[in-house]
Amino acid sequence: MEWIGKVPEGLRIMPLKALAQIVNGAPPESGNPEYWDGDMAWFTPADLDHENVSEPIEPRRRITAEGLASCAARLTPAASVILSMRVPVGEENDFVRPSHVQAPPQ
């Protein structure tokens, strides 16, 4: 791949999906208060917009069990990595607890 440039010896280029499970989801209905302010972490790309990506982050929002059941979200285990394909593009962080993610459907 010419755009990457010279790949150091011993390294190889491969699709991300060959290294990790890629998941996405969709949020619960924002206008239903029964779905929000629960005890389940709900991360969005906006939560990644901070200075120190080596420190754990707290989500701006949380959902309820009803909210999770109502939407296309999945529980993501602790130590997962979130990588945003939306604004802020390219930001990343590690989850330190089981979390839920919002991303556009594939």
C-alpha positions as CSV (number, residue, x, y, z in Angstrom):
1,M,0.0,0.0,0.0
2,E,1.8,3.0,-1.3
3,W,0.0,5.6,0.9
4,I,1.3,3.9,4.1
5,G,4.9,4.2,3.1
6,K,7.7,1.8,4.0
7,V,6.6,-0.9,6.5
8,P,9.3,-1.8,8.9
9,E,10.8,-5.3,8.6
10,G,8.9,-7.8,10.7
11,L,5.6,-5.9,10.5
12,R,2.8,-6.5,8.1
13,I,-0.3,-4.7,6.9
14,M,-3.6,-6.4,7.6
15,P,-7.3,-5.4,8.0
16,L,-8.4,-4.4,11.5
17,K,-11.1,-7.0,11.3
18,A,-8.5,-9.7,11.1
19,L,-7.2,-8.6,14.6
20,A,-10.3,-7.7,16.5
21,Q,-14.1,-8.1,16.6
22,I,-15.6,-4.9,15.3
23,V,-19.0,-3.9,16.8
24,N,-21.4,-1.0,16.6
25,G,-24.8,-0.1,17.8
26,A,-27.6,2.4,17.9
27,P,-28.9,4.5,20.8
28,P,-32.1,4.1,22.6
29,E,-34.8,6.6,21.8
30,S,-33.6,9.9,23.2
31,G,-37.1,11.2,24.1
32,N,-38.0,8.2,26.3
33,P,-36.9,9.0,29.9
34,E,-37.2,5.3,30.9
35,Y,-34.2,4.5,28.7
36,W,-31.8,7.1,30.2
37,D,-30.0,7.9,33.5
38,G,-29.5,4.3,34.4
39,D,-26.5,2.5,35.7
40,M,-25.0,1.3,32.3
41,A,-22.2,3.3,30.8
42,W,-23.1,4.7,27.3
43,F,-20.2,6.0,25.3
44,T,-20.4,8.1,22.2
45,P,-17.7,9.7,20.0
46,A,-18.2,12.9,22.1
47,D,-16.9,11.1,25.1
48,L,-13.5,10.6,23.4
49,D,-12.8,14.3,23.0
50,H,-10.4,14.9,25.9
51,E,-6.7,15.6,26.3
52,N,-5.3,12.5,28.1
53,V,-6.3,9.2,26.4
54,S,-4.2,7.3,28.9
55,E,-6.7,8.0,31.7
56,P,-10.1,6.3,32.1
57,I,-13.0,8.3,30.9
58,E,-16.5,8.6,32.3
59,P,-19.4,8.6,29.8
60,R,-21.6,11.7,29.6
61,R,-24.7,9.6,29.6
62,R,-25.9,6.3,31.0
63,I,-28.8,4.0,30.0
64,T,-31.2,1.7,31.8
65,A,-31.7,-2.1,31.2
66,E,-34.9,-1.1,29.3
67,G,-32.9,1.3,27.1
68,L,-30.4,-1.4,26.3
69,A,-33.2,-3.9,25.4
70,S,-34.9,-1.3,23.1
71,C,-32.0,-0.6,20.8
72,A,-29.2,-2.1,18.7
73,A,-26.4,-1.8,21.3
74,R,-24.2,-4.5,22.8
75,L,-22.3,-4.8,26.0
76,T,-18.6,-4.3,25.3
77,P,-16.2,-6.0,27.9
78,A,-13.7,-4.1,30.0
79,A,-10.4,-3.6,28.3
80,S,-12.1,-3.1,24.9
81,V,-10.8,-0.3,22.6
82,I,-13.2,2.2,21.1
83,L,-12.1,3.9,17.9
84,S,-14.3,6.7,16.5
85,M,-15.1,6.7,12.8
86,R,-17.1,9.9,13.4
87,V,-16.2,13.3,14.8
88,P,-13.8,13.3,16.6
89,V,-12.3,11.0,14.0
90,G,-9.4,8.8,15.0
91,E,-9.7,9.4,18.7
92,E,-9.4,6.3,20.8
93,N,-9.5,5.1,24.4
94,D,-9.6,1.9,26.4
95,F,-12.7,0.9,28.3
96,V,-11.9,0.1,31.9
97,R,-15.4,-1.3,32.6
98,P,-18.1,-3.1,30.6
99,S,-19.7,-0.4,28.4
100,H,-22.1,0.2,25.7
101,V,-21.3,2.0,22.5
102,Q,-23.1,4.1,19.9
103,A,-21.9,3.9,16.3
104,P,-23.6,4.0,12.9
105,P,-25.0,0.7,11.6
106,Q,-22.9,-1.1,9.0
